[in-house]
Structures are given as C-alpha cells and as structure tokens.
Amino acid sequence: MDRTRVVIIGAGIIGAACARELAVAGFDVLVLDRAGAAAATTSHGEGNILVSDKGPGPELQLAQLSRRLWPEVLAAIAGRTSPDEADPVEWDPKGGIVVATTAEGAEALLPFAAAQRTAGVRAESMDSDALTSAEPFLTERRTAAVYYPEDAQVQPAGAATALLADALRAGARLRTGQEVLGAVTHGGRLTAVRTVDGPVGADVFVNAAGPWSGEVARRLGVPLDIRPRRGEVLVTTPLPPTVFHKVYDADYVGAVGSGAGDLQTSAVVESTRAGSVLLGSSRRRVGFDERMRPEVLSAIAGKALKLFPSLAGVHVMRAYGGFRPYVPDHLPVIGADPRLPGLWHATGHEGAGIGLSVGTARLVRELLTDTAPAIDASPFRVDRPAVLGEAPTATHTPTPTEEGS
C-alpha cells in the first residue's frame, strides 16, 4: 500500500519529534537539514520542559500536553533500545522554583500562580523554611516563591538525537547538507523542494527550520513572520551539589512574553547531570548576528548572583548562544499553510521548543490524519495576522520559487 510521503525540513528537536511521530504512525518520512541533526538552535538551549512560565491559554495547553507525552515517548524509545545503551536524554523531572526578590515581584508572581492553578498547573506556594530546605544556597532576599513539580529538564541535543534515532528505527531517512533553495509546484500545489543536490518530491512538506523558517517559507513563495531572537547561557565548571531545581527570578516570565527587541536579562539557574551550573538568560533581537557581547554575559552573571550569591567565586568555563524562532504573538505556528497546499509548518516556539516538541508532533500527526486533536489547534494556525507579515530579508538572495512538474 502506498504511504503518504512527508519531507521534514529541519533536524532540530521539532523536526526530530515530528519525524518520530509520523514514522511510527506509518508515514514515509524523509528529514532534510542544511547542516547536521540538532546542530543549531537545539544544541544551544538549556533543555527546559516548563509549565511554570506560561499563563492560561493555548501555549500552556500545548505545554501540558507535551509534559504528559514526554515520559510516554521516552518509555517507548527505551523499549526499542538495548539496556546497555547510554542514555543521551538525561530526563530529570526535578521541578522548578520561581522566586520573587522584591515586593513588586511577589505582587506579580502570586496572582500569576493562582491563575495557573485554575488551568490545572501544580503551583505550590513555599514559605521561607521550605525554600531554604529546597535550595539552601539561595539568597535570603526573597519575598515569595512558588514550586512547580511538573517542570523537567533534558539534555537538548541528546533528546533530539534520541527522537531522531527512533524515527530512523521506524523507517525514516535523514539527509544532511541539504539546504532548501526553492519550490516546485504543480497546479498550485507544492510537489517538491529544490535542494543543492536537486529536487526532492513528496506529498507533504513540514517546515520545521526554527529561526530560519521565515527564510525557508519565503524561498517557497509564502511570507511567514518568524524572526531570530538571540539568547546566551554561561556554563560553570563542575560543582558539588549547589542548585537542586530549575530556579529563576519572577521577572523571567515577563522577559519570555515581551516583544521588545533590546536586551532583556533575567536570572535562570540550574544544574546539569555533569555538575555544571547553567546561568541564563538573555533575549535580544539582533538578526543572525552571532557575536558574543561581553556586556550581555556580564548582565546574565550579575542577575544569577542575586539569586545565588555563593556562585561569586565559581569559574565560568564557557558561554554559548543561539537563535530562537520568535513570533510576534508568542504562539507557535502549527498546521497546513492554506496559501500553498502541501506545505505545513511546525515552528515559532522561541525558547520553548524542547518542551513543546512532542506535543507539537502529536498535533501535526493528528491534523494530517484528520484525527480529533488532543487540544484545540486553531490558535496555532498559519493564517493569523501575527505570522503573515513579510519575514526579514535574508543576507543572500534565495532561489525564486519556480513552477515545474
């Protein structure tokens, strides 16, 4: 029996999750990436799977769906791998703690948590003794704290690799070094994408190119307002146990939801399985400028020290930065593009792509198979005002869309 052929453009966490979901469901899946698997945005994140930073609404519903699915997906993958294989995912359901360090922060945090509870989020207020017990090295200057037991963490590149490997076990294929240059259409439908090695045909094409999704869409002939938003992270040398949850200042939620283009920083501190501590976070819109800015790294460190003063003497061994796919209304873009039949999108998750990946993949599969979706997918539709604007112009001229057979 003929199977629906799907080409997924992008082998980051979203593309890997979609490839796995569709391959396991019986689709004929080919993943294309202009570089290598998990080599760009996915490998430059912290691996967060969060409900704590999202207020009631569509993104929180997608986060809750994904949080339910992650353990199921990982259990299914484990069932198809050898017990002797190393665990690249490093799943850690350690929970998160949001701390207010000012009276104003507490006035914002507590009502926010109360609203989340009405949407089914477990958000538990902590008194000072409970907070000290949970995080003994945290600053004494705190006015409120909320514990989110559902927050978790993975090693981001490892998680994407595990998802993609499971897709390959289910019959999917991967081609790297395959930059998409343009489109081949027939009767108004996308029938192939032009790559550096020639056209690649399919029945369905899923644009999962992260911050480059706007450029990919433009090359295929449809504008999509996905913009890069840069973030940086500092990594300390390995430490004795110092930070036991994901801990961040209450102003992080405001930074996530802001559309401002100038630099925003907030304190986000968490440990890794290897003992290093990750210090974030920053957000700034600078196009695809990859240069590290010392003032940005200094601002991140300063905010982190306000939460954990004991880190003052700790050495930072490296810093890294990456681009996140930013959408003006802060909602992902998931579903078919009505302007070009055959083209679908799974992008625009900004810094939440790791956490939202498996839920996004489930929605894509349900929509492709006309199955009733687990959550309302309409808020993520392509044809909404926030995403139909012209994406930023590329630094080089793309190959124009061509009509072909």
NORKATA-V394512 format. One record per pair of residues at least 24 apart in sequence whose C-alpha atoms are under 7 Angstrom apart, sorted by the first residue. I is the first residue (numbers start at 1). J is the second residue. Records with the same first field share a line. If there is no record, write none. Layout:
I=J ; J
This chain:
3=27 ; 28
4=28 ; 203
5=29 ; 202 ; 203 ; 204
6=30 ; 202 ; 203 ; 204 ; 205
7=31 ; 202 ; 204 ; 205 ; 206
8=32 ; 205 ; 206 ; 207 ; 208
9=33 ; 206 ; 207 ; 208 ; 209
10=208 ; 209
11=37 ; 38
12=37 ; 38 ; 42 ; 160
13=38 ; 42 ; 160 ; 354 ; 357
14=208 ; 353 ; 357
15=208
16=160 ; 163 ; 164
17=163 ; 164 ; 357 ; 358 ; 361
18=361
19=164 ; 167
20=163 ; 164 ; 166 ; 167
21=361 ; 362 ; 365
22=365
23=167 ; 170 ; 171 ; 172
24=167 ; 170
28=172
29=172 ; 173
30=172 ; 173 ; 174
31=173 ; 174 ; 175
32=174 ; 175 ; 176 ; 178
33=175 ; 176 ; 177 ; 178 ; 179
34=176 ; 177 ; 178 ; 179
35=176 ; 177
36=176 ; 177
38=157 ; 160
41=322 ; 323 ; 324
42=156 ; 157
43=156 ; 157
44=320 ; 321 ; 322
45=156
46=156
47=153 ; 154 ; 155 ; 156 ; 354
48=152 ; 153 ; 154 ; 354 ; 355
49=151 ; 152 ; 153 ; 354 ; 355
50=151 ; 152 ; 355
51=150 ; 151
52=148 ; 151
53=253
55=112 ; 116
56=115 ; 116 ; 119
58=379
59=331
62=356 ; 359
63=355 ; 356
65=359
66=355 ; 356 ; 358 ; 359
69=358 ; 359
70=358
77=166
88=158 ; 159 ; 162
89=154 ; 155 ; 158 ; 159 ; 162
90=154 ; 155
91=153 ; 154
92=152 ; 153 ; 154
93=150 ; 151 ; 152 ; 153
94=151 ; 152 ; 245
95=148 ; 149 ; 150 ; 151 ; 152 ; 245 ; 246
96=147 ; 148 ; 149 ; 151 ; 245 ; 246 ; 247
97=145 ; 146 ; 147 ; 148 ; 245 ; 246 ; 247 ; 248
98=145 ; 146 ; 147 ; 247 ; 248 ; 249 ; 250
99=142 ; 144 ; 145 ; 146 ; 248 ; 249 ; 250
100=142 ; 143 ; 144 ; 145 ; 249 ; 250
101=141 ; 142 ; 143
102=142 ; 143
103=143
105=250
106=143 ; 144
109=250
122=148 ; 149
123=147 ; 148
124=148
135=243 ; 244
137=242 ; 308 ; 310
138=307 ; 308
139=306 ; 307 ; 308 ; 309
156=354
180=216
181=219 ; 398 ; 399
182=219 ; 220 ; 399 ; 400 ; 401
183=220 ; 401 ; 402
184=401 ; 402 ; 403 ; 404 ; 405
185=403 ; 404 ; 405
186=403 ; 404 ; 405
188=340
189=340 ; 341 ; 342
190=340 ; 341 ; 342 ; 343
203=342
204=342 ; 343
205=342 ; 343 ; 344
206=343 ; 344 ; 345 ; 346
207=344 ; 345 ; 346
208=345 ; 346 ; 347
209=347
210=324 ; 325 ; 347 ; 348
211=323 ; 324 ; 325
213=347
214=391
215=391 ; 394
219=398 ; 399 ; 400 ; 401
220=401
221=401
223=388 ; 389 ; 390 ; 391
224=387 ; 388 ; 389 ; 390 ; 391
225=327 ; 387 ; 388 ; 389 ; 390 ; 391
226=325 ; 326 ; 327 ; 348 ; 387 ; 391
227=325 ; 326 ; 327 ; 391 ; 392
228=285 ; 287 ; 288 ; 323 ; 324 ; 325 ; 326
229=283 ; 284 ; 285 ; 286 ; 323 ; 324 ; 325 ; 326
230=283 ; 284 ; 285 ; 286 ; 321 ; 322 ; 323 ; 324
231=281 ; 282 ; 283 ; 284 ; 321 ; 322 ; 323
232=280 ; 281 ; 282 ; 320 ; 321 ; 322
233=278 ; 279 ; 280 ; 281 ; 319 ; 320 ; 321
234=278 ; 279 ; 280 ; 316 ; 318 ; 319 ; 320
235=276 ; 277 ; 278 ; 279 ; 316 ; 317 ; 318 ; 319
236=276 ; 277 ; 278 ; 314 ; 315 ; 316 ; 317
237=276 ; 315 ; 316 ; 317
238=274 ; 275 ; 276
239=275 ; 276
240=275
243=270 ; 271
244=271
245=270
246=270
257=330
259=328
261=285
265=299 ; 300
266=300 ; 303
267=300 ; 303 ; 304
268=304
269=304
279=304
324=350 ; 351
325=349 ; 350
326=350
327=387
328=386
329=386
331=380
332=380
333=380 ; 381 ; 382
334=380 ; 381 ; 382
335=364 ; 381 ; 382
337=382
